[in-house]
Amino acid sequence: MAGSSFQVSKPMSVKEISAKAQDFDFNPFIAMKYWLRTAETLLREAQIYEQEENDQQAYLLLMRYATLVTEKLPLHPSAREPENRQGIKATTKRLPVVLDTLEVLKPRINARYAAWEKNMERRREASILLGHERSRSDLAASSDPAVAGNTTTLAAAENSQLAVKLAHKEIRRRDAARKATRQAGVSEQEEQERRTAGLWDDWEAALSKDRSKEEDEMQRNMEATRRRMDGTHDIVPDGARKLSRPRPAPIMPLKNGSSEYRYPSVTRSQPLSYEESFDSRSSSPTIPNLPPKPPKESASAALYELQPPPVPEKATPGPPSLDMANAPPQSNFTFRPSAYLESGEPLRTVFLPPTLRTEFLKHAAPNTRNNLETCGMLCGTLISNALFIQRVVIPEQKSTSDTCETVNENSLFEYCSKEDLLLLGWIHTHPTQSCFMSSVDLHTHFGYQTMMNESIAIVCAPSKNPSWGVFRLTDPPGKQAIAQCRQSSLFHPHAETNIYTDALRPGHVFEAEGLEFSIVDLRP
């Protein structure tokens, strides 16, 4: 398989993952809405990684969510404002399920790590004799929970066609599962309400409740959660136990939206069988007293729904779409990071349909002829540690010759939530200007890159050469410079010369021939 790598980097310990999860910059000058959406993104990604049985990355994302909600959000200067209290409350309600999931994942991570250490002690002498020099990707893998210890990782550049086939199969399966859920009799409105768990509901309508009681309850939950996180995770304080809802199995069933079904995805790379030769593979290391593997259901289910509805019955022989929805995953590999931030943090690969920009320009043509900008949101999904852009959503917007402002953002996020889409960046036109990131563009993109490091900005300048580009903020110094910028004028210079960079040549974005996508226009 082209570009494959047989990974022998050690898996990460719970302690290492926890330290990495809590090591992130929280800037209180970033609007609360971006941090709430970041929390939502963390849970969506964790749900997929946990379904793919990538325990390490799922643990990191859930631990980061718990840290953000319990330690960071309460310190935000706008945390007590009415329009933000309900959002914080909704994130707090999910903490018991997040913590339960962490405790289910922990013994699996520890067992794998212990097996590695035991085996490496026996093989250390042989490894020294090999004199193997580790590449940058090997060194990075040892500190990236998404790929550390995986037996096989793939390079995006050499495997784009495989990625396309994988994405098409997986996206169709997820669509079929979602369709089956709705056919079970759950309305889209009910599905949306349960999926968001109130995060993007009408906050004002909830303010008539007893605020002091809600705040006291939220404070107790946060304090109990902090105690539980500060502990060893082996002993759960009684106060924290009260946060945990009882469940019959050690891992919660997955609810994607309003109805319970197994969120279809690709299985993780099978862990290395440390007791056998490196030329053989096993589904898991053999360890005495290893905790039994729970049923193959997701612990992140109740991240979106605390009260599960009845489970739709599985179809036996049925139409192909339902078979696809219930078919077992086939993949046993992970796409490794294809680029790195200036800080050294890995960036997951973003696969981009090559014809996306030309199709978007067709929808933007009327505005372009009138010298008005047009913007769209790049939406997609996460599969095997890679991000696939599968839809451009054009929201309601107000446009001028050099600006484009989104109107009614809630409708955009409701659409993405209903369709299980991650927000991966944005695309916009420069009708008469050249291809570059203006100061307005930089501040706009800062919000996207705060939610996800891999977020990209595509600029289309059809009347100029080059006519398009794919960009991201440098990190550092670009992202930090924008975060600290307090200039009030719409267009203004920044002192940094390398404030943004190309994400395509070279970078973490790869064009994937044949990758299917659609354009959804939400404008009236």
N, C-alpha and C positions, 0 to 999 in steps of 0.2 A: 504494500500500500504506500503510495507516494507520500513523502513527507511525514511518515509515521515515526514515532519515537517510543522505544521500550523504556518506560520510566522506572528507574530504580532509586529515585530520590525518596527519602524517608517520609512517611506520613507525619502530620503535625499532631502534637498533643493538645488536649483541651486547654491547658494553660497557655500554650502558644497562640492558639486560635482566639482565646478570650482576650489576650493582650492586644492582638491585632484588631479585634473587633472594637475595642474601646479606644483605639488610636485613630481618631479622626477629628478634623477641625470643625468646631461648632461656632459659627459667626452669628452673634445676636443681631447684627445689622441686616442679615438676610430676613426677608419677610417671613412671618410665621407660616403663611400658606405654602411656601416652598418646603419648609421642614415637615409639615404635615403630609405633603405629597411624597416627600422622601421616605417617610415612614411607610406609607402605602406601597411604594415601590419596593422597599426592603422586604415586605411581607409577600408580595407577589413573586419576587425572585426566589425567596426562601421556599415558597410553596413548590415551585418547579424543581429546584435543586433537591428538595426532600423527596419529591416523587421520583426523580432520577436516581435516588439513593446516594447522592453526593453529600454524605453526612457532614463532612468538614465545612463545606461552603454554606450549607443550610444552617449549621451551628453558628458560624460567623455572622451571618445576616440576622439571625434571630437575636443573638447576643447584642449586636449593634442596635437593633430595634429597641431592646430593653434598656440599653444605656441611654439612647436618645430620649426615650419617653420618660424615664425615671429621673435622669440626672441633668439633661440638657433643656428640654422643652419648658420645665417650670421656671428656668432662669431667664427665658426670653422676655424682653421688656414688654411685649404685648400679650403675654400669656394670660393675663387677667382681663383682657378686653372681652366684651360679650361675644363678639363674632369669632373668637378663638377658643373660648372655654369648652364649647361642645365638641370641637375637633379634638382637643386634648383629652376630653373625657372618653371619646370613642377609642382613641389609641390606648388609653389606660385599661379599658374593658377587655382588651385582647391580651393583656399581660399574663393572666393565669394560663391561658392556652400556650402562649409562647414559652413560659417557664416549664410547663409540663413537657413540651416538645424537647426542650433543651435537656431535660433529665432522661428522656428516652434515647436521645442521640448520644449522650455522654458515654455510657458503657460501651457502645459500639466503637466509638472513636478511641477510647482507652484500650479496648481489646486489640484493635488493629495496631495501635502504637506499641503496645507491650509485645506483640508477636514480632514486630519488626526489630525491636531492640534485642529480643532474645536471639533472633536469627543473626543479626549483625554481629553480636558478640562472638558467635561461632564462626562467622565468615570474615571477620575483620582482617585476619592475616592474609587470606586469599585476595581480598580487595586491595590491600597494600601492594601485593605482588603484581597485580594487574597494572598499576600505575596509571589508572584512568584519570584524565584531566576533564574536569567538569566544564561544560559550556555555560554561556550566560543563561540559556533556557533551563539547564539543569539547576543552576543556582537559584533562579527565580522560582522554579517549581517547588523547591523545598520550603518557600515562604508563601506560597499561594495555595490556600486551602482548596481551591477548586480543582487543582491538578496534582497536588502533592501526594506522592505514593501511588498514583494511578499507573496501571500497567501499560496502557497505550494512549498516547496523545497524538493528535494530528495537526499538521501545519495547514493553515487556511489557504495559502497561496497554491499549494499543490493539490488540494482536495476540494476545490470549489464546486465541481460537478457532483461529488458525493454529498456535499453540504446541501446542494439544491434538492437532490432526490430525498435526502433525509427530511429537509424542511417541508417539502410538499406532502410527504407521507404523514408527518407528524401534525401539520396544520390541518389536513383533511380529517385526521382522526379526532383532533380536538373539536373541530367544527361539528363533526358527527355526534360527538358526545354531548356537546352543548345543545344541539338540535333535539337529541333524544330527551334531554332534561326538560326542555320546554314542551315537548310533546307529552310529557308525563302530567301536564296540567298546571304547571307553575306559570303564572303570568309574568311578563317581562317586568312589570312594576314591582311585584313581590320579589322577583329575583334580584332586581337592582337594589331594593331596600336591604335585603339580607346580605348581598355581596359587599356593599359599602359599610354595613354595620353602623350607619349613621354618620360616617365621616364627612360625606358631602351633602348631607341632608340640609333642610332649612334650619339653620342654627337659630334664627330669630324666633321661630315658633316654639323652640324648646326653652326659651329664657323665662317663660312664665312659671317654670317649676321652682321648687325650693332650692335656690342656688347654694345657700349655706350648707344644706344637707348633702348636696352633690359634691361640693368642694371638700367637705370633711371626709366623705367616703373615698373620693379620689386620692386625698392626701394619705389616708390609711393604706390604701392599696399600694401607692408608690413607696411608702416607707417599708411595708412588708416586702415588696419586691426588691428594694435595695438590700434589705437584710439577707434575702435569699441569694441575691447575686454576689454579695460580699462573702458569703460562706463558701464552703468547699464544694457545694452542690451534692455532697454525700449526705449531709444532715439538713433537713428542711425545717426551719423554725415553725412552731405551731401557727404563728400569725400568717406566715406565708402559705401554709397548708390550707388555710381557710380560703385563699384565693383560688385554689385548684378545684375545679369541678370534678366530681366522681366520674369514672368511666370504666366500662367493663374490660377494656383492653388497654395495654400499655401505650398504644399509639392511636390517635384519633382518626376516624374516617375522614376522607377528603370531601369537602363540599365546595364545588366550584360554582359560586353564585348561590342560588337558592336551593338547589337540589343536590342530593348526595350521589355522586358518581365518581369513579376513579379518574382523576384528571390525567388524560393520556399523555405520556411523555416517553422519553428515551431512557433506558436504564443506564446507570453509571458504568464506568469502567470497572471491571471486576478486580477486587484487590489482589495483590500479589500473594501467591501461596508461598509464604516464607520458608516453609519446611521442605519445599521441593526445589528443583533446579530452576534457574531463571528462564529456561527454555520451555517450561511448562506453566500452565495457568490453573488456578482454582478459584471457585466462587468466593471463598473466604479462608483465612488462615485457621488452622486447627489449634484451639487453645483449650486446656482443661477448664471446666466450669464456665465456659462462655455462655453469657445469657442467651436464651432462645431468641431467635429473630422473630419479631412481631409479625402479625399478618401484614401483607403488602398493601397497606392503606396509609394514607398520608397523615402525619401529625399536624400538618398546618391547615387542616380543614377548617377548624373553628376560628382560624384567623379571620375568616370572613363571615362566620355564622356561629354564634354561640349556642343556639337552639336548633339542632339538626331536624330537618323534616324527614318524613318517611322515605326509605330508600326505594327508588324505582326498581322493579324486578328486572333482572338481566334477561335479555332476549336470548333464546336458544338459537336455532337456525333462523336467520332473519335477513333483511335486506343488506346489501354490501356495506352501506354506511354504518349500520349498527355493528356489523362484524368488525369493521375497521375501528370503531370506537372501543371495542372490547379486546381487540387483538393485543397480545403481549408485545412489549417493546423488544426491538431486535438489536439495538446498538450496544457495543461494549467498548466505546472509546469516548474521548473527550477532546474537544478542540482546545489547544493550548493558546495562551495569549500571543498576539501577533505584534504587539508594540508595547511601549512603556511610557508612562508619564515622565516628565523631567525629574520627578522625585524618585523614580524607580518603581512606582506602583504599576502592576501589570494592567493592560487594557485588553478586554475580550474583543474578539473579532466581530466586526459589524459587516454583514453581507448586504450589499446594495444592488438592486436590480439596475442594470445599465441603462434601460430605457425610461427609468422613472422620471428623470428631469424633463425629457422631451414630452412625455405625456402630461406632466404638470404644466408645462408651458402652454399646451393647448388650452387647458382650463383657465390659464392666466391671460390668454391672448387679448380678450376685450379690455382688461385693465392695462395691459402693456401698451396697446394702441393709444390709450388715453393718458399715458405717462403716469400710471398709478401702480404702486407695488402690490403684489399678491403674496400671501404666505400660506403655508400648509404645515401640518404636523406629521412627522415621520413616526409611524407606529409599527410595532412588530412584536416578536416574541423571543423567548430564550429557549434554546435547544442545545443540549450537550455543551454548555459553557460558551456558546456563540449566540449572537444576536442577529435576527433576521428581520429586515424591513419588509413588511408585507402590505402596508396600506399607507396612503397619504390622505389625511383628513383635513379638508379645507374648512376652517371654522368661520363663523360670522366675524367680520372685520371692518375696520375703518382704515382707508388708505389715502395716502398723499403720494407725491412724486418721490419722496425719499423716506417714508415711514409706513408701517403697517401695524395696526394695533388690534389685537384679538378682542372681540366683544362676546359677552356671555360665556366665559370660560367654563362655567359649571356644565354646560351642555356638552362641551368637548370631553371633559373628564368622565361624565356619565356615560358617554358613548364608548370611551376606551374601557371603562370598567365593565360595561355590559358585554363587550366583545372580547374581554380578556386580553387587552392590548397593553403593552408597555410603551411609554413615550420615550422614543430614542433620539429625538432631536427635531429639527425644523428645516424647512426649505422656503426661500423667498426670492423674489425677483428684484433686480435693479434695472428698470426699464431703459434708462439712458446712461446710468453710471457704469463704471468699470467693476470688475469682480474683486471685491475686497470686503472686509468687515468694518463697517462704520462704528463710531462710538455707541450709537444706539443699538446696533447689532451685537456689540460686545456685551453690553449690559443685559440685553434680552437673553443672549445665550448663557450668560452666567447662571441664570435660574435653572436652565436645563442641565448644565454640567454640575450644578449643586446636587440635583436629584440623582444623576448617574454620570460617572466619570466618562463613560463611552459616548455620551450624547454628542451629536454632530450638528453643524450648521452648513447647509448647502446654499450657495449663492449662485443665482442664474443671471447672467448679464448678456442677454441674447444679441445685443448690438455691438458687443466688444469682443476682443480676443486677448486673453482666454475668455470663453463664454460662460464658464462655470468653475466652481471650486468647492471642496469639502474641507471644513475647518473645525478646529477646536481651540480652546484657550490653553496656553501653556500653563503648566502647574508644577512648580512655580516658573515664572513670576506672574503670568497673566491673570490667573484666577484670583490671586491674592491682591493684585493691583486694582482689579474691578471691585472686589469686595470692600476695599478701603477708599474707593473713589467717592468723594462727596460733592463733586461739581454738579451744579444745578442746571446748567444750560443743556439744551437738547443735544447739540453736537459740540464736542469738546475734545481736545487732544489728551493723550496720556504719555507720561514720560518714558515708559518702557518701550523699547523698540521691538522686542520679540514677545508681544502680548498674545499673539495667536499664531497657529502653525497649520500646515497642511496635514490633513488626516488621511489622505488617500495616497500620496506619492512622496515618501513612503508614509506609512501609518497603520492604523488598526482597521481601516475600511478597505474592503475588497469588493470589486464588482463581480457579480456571479451571474453568468449568462444563463438565461432561462428561468431565473427566480421569478415566480409569479407575484403580482401585486395588483392592487386596485386603488382607485381614487374615489373618495366619498366626499361630496360637496354638501356641507351643512349650511351654506349661505341661503338666505331666503330667496 
